[in-house]
Amino acid sequence: MRNLLALSAALVLAFAGVGWYRGWYKVETEPVTGGHQSVNIDFNRNKIVEDSERGVKKVEEKLQNVLDHKQQDNVTGGDGKKTEIKGSISLSTPKLIIQQEKDSSPPSGPDLP
């Protein structure tokens, strides 16, 4: 429970820090009558959505680059040199060959290969 609370606090602080740096919100204070302070928080929703979409696109591009690189490694053999694959491998089902004994006595059990 304590870890979950610490994680949520870390996420809130990260959002506050990144949001302030990226200009997602502005905090303004004004003195009002009677010695009080008025605090206004203005969220720039369009900026938040725009930055989020840009971040998602960057993450998708990075993931695609990593996946493409892994696929290239599988084709090239991991050392950067292209390897040619010649021929093909085909597997066929094994054939069961049973040899009968020349002895005329009845078999005592099943013949196993």
C-alpha angles and dihedrals in degrees: 000000000000091000091052091052091048091049093051091048090050091050092050091049091047091050091048093049097043092042093052091047094047094044097245092142141010126215115206129179126199131183113239133188120296095034095287127136124227117210120200122189115195116193118203099213096180092055092049093051092044093050092045092053091047090050092049090051091051092049091049091050092049092049091048090050091050092048092047090049091051091049090049090051090052091052096043096042096249096280097085094250119113114242121204119224110212125192126359137261119234126181123204129192113266117253119231111226117193119188117203119222118241087226113103094214115114114262115260095214144339118311112242123199 
